[in-house]
Amino acid sequence: MDWLNSLLWDPSSVAHIVFLYSFVIAAGVLLGKIKVAGISLGVTFVLFMGILMGHFGFTVSTPILHFLREFGLTLFVFCIGLQVGPSFFSSFKKGGMTLNLLAVMIIVLNIAVALTIYFIANGRVELPMIVGILYGAVTNTPGLGAAQEALNQLQYTGDPIALGYACAYPLGVLGIIGSIIAIRYIFRIDFHKEEEALRHTEEDEKQKPHLMTLEVRNESIDGKRLIQVKEFLGRPFVCTRLRHEGHVSIPDQDTRFHIGDQLYMVCSEEDAEAIIAFIGRQVEVDWEHQDMPMVSRRILVTKSEINGKKLGDMHFRSTYGVTVTRVNRSGMDLFAAPNLTLQVGDRVMVVGQQDAVNGVALVLGNQLKRLDTPNIVTIFVGLFLGILVGSLPISFPGMPTPVKLGLAGGPLVVAILIGRFGYKLKLVTYTTMSANLMLREIGLVLFLASVGIDAGGQFVQTVLQGDGLLYVLWGFLITVIPLLVVGIFARGFFKVNYFILMGLIGGATTDPPALAYSNQVAGNTAPSVGYSTVYPLTMFLRILAGQMILLTMM
């Protein structure tokens, strides 16, 4: 029976390590799917399964456990950065600035409440444990990992901060959803009125492509060339088809407009009214049954050499006689402006004759199988640079210890930058959503299992004989107070739509269960819009906040 004893109890055995992690992760993921009152903990239950196994003495040698924990964390935050990178900077535009400001207020109040509790407790709890409670209260696992990385720099040997995280997490999830419900009843939200208000909100629609057919009525542009009309109007648009005296053609910059010509045009939503007023009136035309048949086709960019090229530099109109009307990126339609940078994974809408469209498809690639192969080079180049950036000491006046972004912050910053600007370094950053989620989830469960196994030996004693129940209460206060204060302020002062506000609260706490609840209750995509708008900045600040607190106050 020595083989069984080694498999179950030898912390340095590779078989034992794989066996233990496989059981903890599989059981945790399965149990995490169980819903109580419509709420489940998801993969976070892996943490509690790890605590359970650690409590019963199943453990792993310390160096291996630390390696798996840090590698899992690094992989997790890097994949998050790659996903949010393209939208990180654009999320600050227009209404997104207000939402991100509100999310920052929530983060600041979370920290303020946590530090207030720490000072009121007057030595009853150590600062690292308060930070662990803070991250459990806002259900932010990457921040917990970054805080542990900071403690490693400080050579901290106290109680594992994962104990505070585990105590605060369950009520943290409930507190976030409870705050969403409380705001609904405080303001007596009427879902029908919110839907109607959302339908009439044009803020998020202005940059979407608008398609229309116009008939030329303005005598001042009769006989003028297309390029001249664009200069007169001063607003960008694309004219994909022109019907003159019953004949259809694809116009170029020198095509002349005449009274009665019918134009099929694409522009941004905010420019549509001005273009209509300048050119003529909207009409209905059956473009599918004309003397010059046209096809509209979405072509997938799969060739790496196209990555980073501007749309205007491709000269599709002059070379192939086709017109690009819009580009779909990550499910969002973008207006096909000449300075729009193409990236691998983009879907380009092309209008023209069949042969010409086929020629463009050959240039762009349009081979789905190419996207099925992950870009391993980009991932490991990013991890290499992320670790390098995270290891650089940054000195600030008045701080005794230099600050490091660490194994969480460094890869996150580099991943965001690569996701947004990687094409300038000829790096193909496209990764299928399924591949990104797979790598992210593997990293997350490795991290959670390691943290749970490490903290399991002391968890029961902390809860039953120590201050565990007090940690639960403190975590609940850290969760609820900032969400209610900012939620009431956002609704009362900024008049934020309730559906958007639901997503804002979920995104500011990076809490997927809250987003799932919000989507289910709202029955529309508005909560996802609010969530995704604030999520990138929130994740970045959450990861850095714990490190800054520990490095400046310890």
Secondary structure as GFF3:
##gff-version 3
##sequence-region A 1 554
A	DSSP	alpha_helix	2	9	.	.	.	ID=ss1
A	DSSP	alpha_helix	14	32	.	.	.	ID=ss2
A	DSSP	three_ten_helix	42	44	.	.	.	ID=ss3
A	DSSP	alpha_helix	45	55	.	.	.	ID=ss4
A	DSSP	alpha_helix	62	88	.	.	.	ID=ss5
A	DSSP	three_ten_helix	90	92	.	.	.	ID=ss6
A	DSSP	alpha_helix	95	121	.	.	.	ID=ss7
A	DSSP	alpha_helix	127	137	.	.	.	ID=ss8
A	DSSP	alpha_helix	141	154	.	.	.	ID=ss9
A	DSSP	alpha_helix	162	186	.	.	.	ID=ss10
A	DSSP	alpha_helix	191	199	.	.	.	ID=ss11
A	DSSP	beta_strand	209	216	.	.	.	ID=ss12
A	DSSP	three_ten_helix	219	221	.	.	.	ID=ss13
A	DSSP	alpha_helix	226	233	.	.	.	ID=ss14
A	DSSP	beta_strand	237	244	.	.	.	ID=ss15
A	DSSP	beta_strand	247	249	.	.	.	ID=ss16
A	DSSP	beta_strand	262	268	.	.	.	ID=ss17
A	DSSP	three_ten_helix	269	271	.	.	.	ID=ss18
A	DSSP	alpha_helix	272	279	.	.	.	ID=ss19
A	DSSP	beta_strand	280	282	.	.	.	ID=ss20
A	DSSP	beta_strand	295	300	.	.	.	ID=ss21
A	DSSP	three_ten_helix	304	306	.	.	.	ID=ss22
A	DSSP	three_ten_helix	311	314	.	.	.	ID=ss23
A	DSSP	alpha_helix	316	320	.	.	.	ID=ss24
A	DSSP	beta_strand	323	329	.	.	.	ID=ss25
A	DSSP	beta_strand	332	335	.	.	.	ID=ss26
A	DSSP	beta_strand	347	352	.	.	.	ID=ss27
A	DSSP	alpha_helix	354	364	.	.	.	ID=ss28
A	DSSP	alpha_helix	368	372	.	.	.	ID=ss29
A	DSSP	alpha_helix	376	391	.	.	.	ID=ss30
A	DSSP	alpha_helix	406	421	.	.	.	ID=ss31
A	DSSP	three_ten_helix	422	425	.	.	.	ID=ss32
A	DSSP	alpha_helix	433	464	.	.	.	ID=ss33
A	DSSP	alpha_helix	468	492	.	.	.	ID=ss34
A	DSSP	alpha_helix	498	508	.	.	.	ID=ss35
A	DSSP	alpha_helix	512	522	.	.	.	ID=ss36
A	DSSP	alpha_helix	526	553	.	.	.	ID=ss37
###
